[in-house]
Structures are given as C-alpha cells and as structure tokens.
Amino acid sequence: MDDKKIMNENVPYVVHEATLSRLERGNRRMLIALAICVVVMLLNNIAWFVHEEHIANPDRHTKQESVTDNEDESGYDDGYGDEYSDEDYRDGRRESGKER
C-alpha cells in the first residue's frame, strides 16, 4: 500500500492534468459517436416503417387513371400501329404488317 501512495505522490501535476484532459476528450468523442449512432438508428427505423407502409398499402400510394370508351376524347386511331393493318400510316406503304 505504501508503494502505491509513494508512486502517486511522485507523479507531477502537469502529467496528471494532461492525462485527465486526454480522457475527457476521449469521453466527448465517445458521446458524439453514440449520439450519431442513435440518430442514424432512428432514421433507419423511420425509413423502414415508410417502406413497409408502401408495401402494406399499395393502393393508397398509387395513382389511378380512368380510361373512357368515348372515341372523341381518347383520340385513338384503331388502324395506326396495328400489325395487321392494310396500310402503314407513318410512311404510306401498303401491307406493312405481319402476314395473315
């Protein structure tokens, strides 16, 4: 016991303060790293819940388009682009589709 007391008394004050300040800096770095890990974990969990919500309720997050049968509004030409049409309207060739 006396040996430890003698060793502690022989340590200069400057060395003791330097060691304490080094430990304080290490503790501060560890707390900052811990805070960053907690924030990243929370953001990861939020992202996971959002992802699962999109998978669980796909109808709520998709956009539905209605299709009408009215020819005036649709502007669809039945012959254009049909592979069995008699005429290709893009360049005017006859029977450009597949063989019947």
N, C-alpha and C positions, 0 to 999 in steps of 0.2 A: 504494500500500500504506500509505503514511503517513497518507493521508486517512482510511482506514477505522479505523486504530488511533486516530487523534485523535477520530473520531466515537464510537467505543466508549468511550473514556475520558470523554467528555462526558455520557454517559447516567447520570442519577442512579440510585443503588442502589434507591430506592423504586420507580421505574418498572420497573427490571429485575425486581424481585421480583413486582410486580403482573402483569407480562406472563407470568412463569413460572407463577404461580398460576392465571391465566386459562387457559393451555394445559393445565395439569394437570386443571382442571375439565372442559375440553373432551374430554380423553382419557378421563376417567372416564365421562362421558356416552356417548361412543362405545362403550366397553366394555360398559356397561349395555345399550345398544341392540343390540349384537352378541349378547350373552347372551340377550336376549329373542327375537331373531330365530332363534337356534339352537333355543331351547325350542319356539317356535311351529312351526318346521320339523319337529322331531321329533314333536310332537303331530299335525301334519298327516299325516306318513307313517304313524304308528300308526293313525290314523283311516282312512286309505286302505286299509291292509292288512286291517283289520277289515271294512271294506265289501266288499272283494274276496273275503274268506273267506266272507261271507254269500252272495255271488253264485255262487262256485265250488261250494259245498256247501249247496244249499238244503234237502236232506233232513235234514241234521244240525241245522238251526236251526228246523225247523218242527215243530209238534205234530200228531201223527196221532191221529185219533179213529176208533174202531171202531164200525161200525154192525151191529147184530144184527137178525135177522129174527124174533125172538121177539116176538109181539104183546103178551104180558103185560108185558114190560119197557119196550117203546117207548112205550106209551100213545098211539099214533097212531090217530086215527079216520079211516077211509077216506072217509067222506061229508062230513066237515066241511071247508069251504073248497074243495070240488071245484066247478068251474064248471059241470059238467053234472049236479049232484045235483038230486034232486026237491025237496028241502026245504033252506032256509037255516036252520041251527040257531041262528043268532045272534038273529034276530027272529021266527022261526016262519013266514015266508012260504013259499008253495009255488012251485016252479019259478022260482027267482030267478036261475038261471044263464043262459048263452047259449042261443040257440035251437039245436035239434038239426038 
